Amino acid sequence: MGIEKRVLALLLLQLCCVGCGLGGKVLVWPFDMSHWLNMKIILEELTARGHEVTVLVPSDNFIMNHDKPSTPNFKLVPVPNGGQRFMNIINECLDVSVNVMPKLSFWQSAMILQDMFLQSTGEIKILCENVVHNQTLMKKLKETNYNVMIIDPFMPCGELVAELLAIPFVHTLRASVAGVLEKYCGKLPAPPSYVPVPTSGLGDKMTFLERLKNLLISLFFDFWFQSYDVQFWDQFYSEALGRPTTLCETVGKAEIWLIRTYWDFDIPRPYLPNFEFVGGLHCKPAKPLPKEMEEFVQSSGEDGVVVFSLGSMIKNLTEEKANLIASDLAQIPQKVLWRYKGKKPASLGDNTRLYEWMPQNDLLGHPKTRAFVTHGGTNGIYEAIYHGVPMVGIPLFADQPDNIAYLKAKGAAVDVNLNTMTRADLLRALKIVINEPSYKENAMRLSRIHHDQPMKPLDRAVFWIEFVMRHKGAKHLRPAAHDLTWFQYHSLDVIGFLLACVATAIILVTKGCLFFCQKCSKAGKKKKRE
């Protein structure tokens, strides 16, 4: 072998060794449904880069199928009956959110939301106990020496597991309920004057009454979070760790917060250096459609098609609402592909086909797609932004009203209220979005902004996870606000000191003036007597 070949072989061997050394061990605490679909993309990319990924998943869930071969190495956490009960509660929540809450005021809906969270918290606590009190499992996890833990904080306990295992952890989320975790635990500034409370459905340009509403909603959730936090988790976390602590203190130890939005459709607001925005990380170029579906799309001619999906979890539309929607869809010239589970609506038109599942991203990227009717889920919205498709929003619950409100403000969507909609409301919205060029232009503008980034969202998310692995954390990005009490954070002690100084000065000046006046008065009286 020549000297050149030997040197080349040595370099290749060194590169292989370097590649092997870069592989780390990743532990994951996920949440189900659309949250999992988004996180799974990150885990697949980490696996492709040579990292070993282990996912803690309950025995019963919606779409995290641990029996099916998967890229990540799933580790099943046995929760006797707990997972099924939690799934039942989630199904009940979805039904209430779609068919009951839209008929109520915001405050009535908030109280129902609180009751549902208290219910689900009990089941999450069972899952948590089955992990942290499982000595065999915890010992095995400890011995594995994970480099980082990825957590969806929507379901508490992941950060407790990370703390017990002494692993640095990264959060990934769209937003917590009313943004309380980011605000209180992550110390993310949220001035209520122009930062709308998540789930409020408000934008950043608010009228006086809207600012008043935003402040009241913020105060309501502040008190709600304190009772939720203390009542269920603070004592449990303290007992598990063997020292006084709180849920918020533990959550706040996250090295990085990966927020699943970006400035293409989200509103500008203050943020911290350990918050990274990675919205649309799951988006990708469209692939060819299945043959039968492609033929149906091509049959639309110049009119094109409309893609309709209310997400994978909405299966309980009333027959009345389904027929109302089908009737409106039947009147447009476009062909419609509707993701729908349930009884076939009697008013379904010849231009509409129902699918239990369809390749949404590939359809939105098809050149014949004219509009996207969506419930406003973040994943679907980003696929539409990625491909520059205008939207008709039918928001139902959670972050969906916010998402559609932001898109309306940017001129890329029209909204329809599912509860109050009457015949022709959806038809009218579709005609506006399809026939008025400004909606397509605005959707394309958002798409250009989304694509015009120095680094792809998925690469940015993986970079920060690997950064935490390389440096065993990211403490240099952690603001000092975490070390302050609430009155120090708001400078109430400084304000109190200054007020005390001012009060003291006023008292001294007043006393001096009174003393001087008394002296002058006495001197005047003495002079008169003389």
RAURMO-V66872 format. One record per backbone hydrogen bond with DSSP energy under -1.0 kcal/mol. CO is the residue of the C=O (numbers start at 1). NH is the residue of the N-H. E is the energy in kcal/mol with one decimal. If there is no record, write none. Layout:
CO;NH;E
CO;NH;E
//
This chain:
2;6;-2.2
3;7;-2.3
4;8;-2.5
5;9;-2.7
6;10;-2.2
7;11;-2.3
8;12;-2.4
9;13;-2.2
10;14;-2.3
11;15;-2.5
12;16;-2.2
13;17;-2.2
14;18;-2.6
15;19;-2.6
16;20;-2.3
17;21;-2.3
18;22;-1.2
24;52;-3.2
25;147;-2.5
25;148;-1.4
26;54;-2.8
27;150;-2.6
28;56;-2.5
29;152;-2.5
32;35;-1.0
33;37;-1.5
34;38;-1.6
35;39;-2.3
36;40;-2.9
39;43;-2.1
40;44;-2.5
41;45;-1.8
42;46;-2.4
43;47;-2.4
44;48;-2.2
45;49;-1.2
46;51;-2.2
47;50;-1.8
52;26;-3.4
53;73;-2.2
54;28;-2.1
55;75;-3.0
57;77;-2.5
63;65;-1.9
64;66;-1.0
72;74;-1.1
73;55;-1.1
75;57;-1.6
79;83;-1.0
81;85;-2.1
82;86;-2.3
83;87;-2.2
84;88;-2.2
85;89;-2.1
86;90;-2.3
87;91;-2.4
88;92;-2.2
89;93;-2.6
90;94;-2.5
91;95;-2.1
92;96;-2.6
93;97;-2.9
94;98;-2.1
95;99;-2.7
96;100;-2.1
96;101;-2.9
100;103;-1.6
101;104;-1.9
105;109;-2.5
106;110;-2.4
107;111;-1.8
108;112;-2.0
109;113;-2.7
110;114;-2.1
111;115;-2.1
112;116;-2.4
113;117;-2.2
114;118;-2.2
115;119;-2.0
116;120;-2.6
117;121;-2.2
118;122;-1.2
120;124;-2.3
121;125;-2.4
122;126;-1.3
123;127;-1.8
124;128;-2.6
125;129;-2.7
126;130;-2.1
128;132;-2.7
129;133;-2.0
131;134;-1.2
133;135;-1.3
134;138;-2.8
135;139;-2.4
136;140;-2.0
137;141;-2.5
138;142;-2.4
139;143;-2.3
140;144;-1.1
142;145;-1.0
148;27;-2.3
149;170;-2.8
150;29;-2.8
151;172;-2.2
152;155;-1.5
157;161;-2.3
158;162;-2.3
159;163;-2.0
160;164;-2.4
161;165;-2.0
162;167;-2.6
168;149;-1.8
169;255;-2.7
170;151;-3.0
171;258;-3.2
173;260;-2.5
176;179;-2.0
177;180;-1.7
179;183;-2.2
180;184;-2.9
181;185;-1.4
181;186;-2.0
182;188;-2.8
191;194;-1.5
191;195;-2.3
197;200;-2.1
204;206;-1.0
207;211;-2.6
208;212;-2.3
209;213;-2.5
210;214;-2.8
211;215;-2.3
212;216;-2.3
213;217;-2.7
214;218;-2.3
215;219;-2.4
216;220;-2.5
217;221;-2.5
218;222;-1.9
219;223;-2.2
220;224;-2.3
221;225;-2.8
222;226;-1.8
223;227;-1.9
224;228;-2.5
225;229;-3.3
226;230;-2.5
227;231;-2.3
228;232;-1.6
229;233;-1.7
229;234;-1.9
233;237;-3.1
234;238;-2.2
235;239;-2.5
236;240;-2.3
237;241;-2.2
238;242;-1.4
238;243;-1.3
246;250;-1.9
247;251;-2.9
248;252;-2.4
250;253;-1.4
251;254;-1.5
256;171;-2.6
257;276;-2.9
258;173;-2.2
259;261;-1.5
259;278;-3.1
261;279;-2.1
262;265;-1.1
262;266;-2.3
272;275;-1.9
274;257;-2.9
276;259;-3.2
278;281;-1.2
280;283;-1.6
290;294;-2.8
291;295;-2.2
292;296;-1.7
293;297;-2.4
294;298;-2.7
295;299;-1.5
297;300;-1.5
298;301;-1.5
300;303;-1.2
304;335;-1.9
305;370;-3.2
306;337;-2.4
307;373;-3.2
308;339;-3.0
313;315;-1.0
318;322;-2.5
319;323;-2.2
320;324;-1.9
321;325;-2.5
322;326;-2.6
323;327;-2.2
324;328;-1.6
325;329;-2.4
326;330;-1.8
328;331;-1.3
329;332;-1.2
335;306;-2.5
336;353;-2.5
337;308;-2.8
338;355;-2.6
345;348;-1.4
349;352;-1.5
351;336;-3.0
353;338;-2.9
355;340;-2.0
358;360;-1.9
359;363;-2.3
360;364;-2.7
361;365;-1.6
363;366;-1.4
366;369;-1.9
368;305;-2.8
371;307;-2.2
372;392;-2.3
373;309;-2.6
374;394;-3.0
377;381;-2.4
378;382;-2.3
379;383;-1.6
380;384;-2.0
381;385;-2.6
382;386;-2.8
383;387;-1.6
384;389;-2.6
390;372;-1.7
391;414;-1.6
392;374;-2.4
393;416;-2.8
397;400;-1.8
399;403;-2.5
400;404;-2.3
401;405;-2.1
402;406;-2.6
403;407;-2.0
404;408;-2.6
405;409;-2.1
406;410;-1.1
407;412;-2.5
408;411;-1.7
412;391;-2.2
414;393;-3.1
417;421;-1.6
422;425;-2.1
424;428;-2.6
425;429;-2.1
426;430;-2.5
427;431;-2.2
428;432;-2.0
429;433;-2.4
430;434;-2.6
431;435;-2.4
432;436;-2.1
436;439;-1.4
437;441;-2.5
438;442;-2.6
439;443;-2.1
440;444;-2.3
441;445;-2.0
442;446;-2.2
443;447;-1.9
444;448;-2.4
445;449;-2.0
446;450;-2.5
447;451;-2.2
448;452;-1.4
451;453;-1.7
456;460;-2.4
457;461;-2.4
458;462;-2.4
459;463;-2.5
460;464;-2.0
461;465;-1.7
462;466;-2.7
463;467;-2.3
464;468;-2.0
465;469;-1.7
466;470;-2.8
467;471;-2.4
468;473;-1.6
474;477;-1.9
475;478;-1.4
479;482;-1.4
480;483;-2.0
481;484;-1.4
485;489;-2.8
486;490;-1.6
487;492;-2.8
488;491;-1.5
491;495;-2.9
492;496;-2.7
493;497;-2.2
494;498;-2.7
495;499;-2.8
496;500;-2.4
497;501;-2.4
498;502;-2.8
499;503;-3.1
500;504;-2.7
501;505;-2.8
502;506;-2.8
503;507;-2.7
504;508;-2.9
505;509;-2.8
506;510;-2.9
507;511;-3.2
508;512;-2.8
509;513;-2.8
510;514;-2.9
511;515;-2.9
512;516;-2.8
513;517;-3.0
514;518;-2.8
515;519;-2.3
516;520;-2.6
517;521;-2.7
518;522;-2.7
519;523;-2.6
520;524;-2.4
521;525;-2.4
522;526;-2.3
523;527;-2.0
524;528;-2.0
525;529;-2.1
526;530;-1.8
//
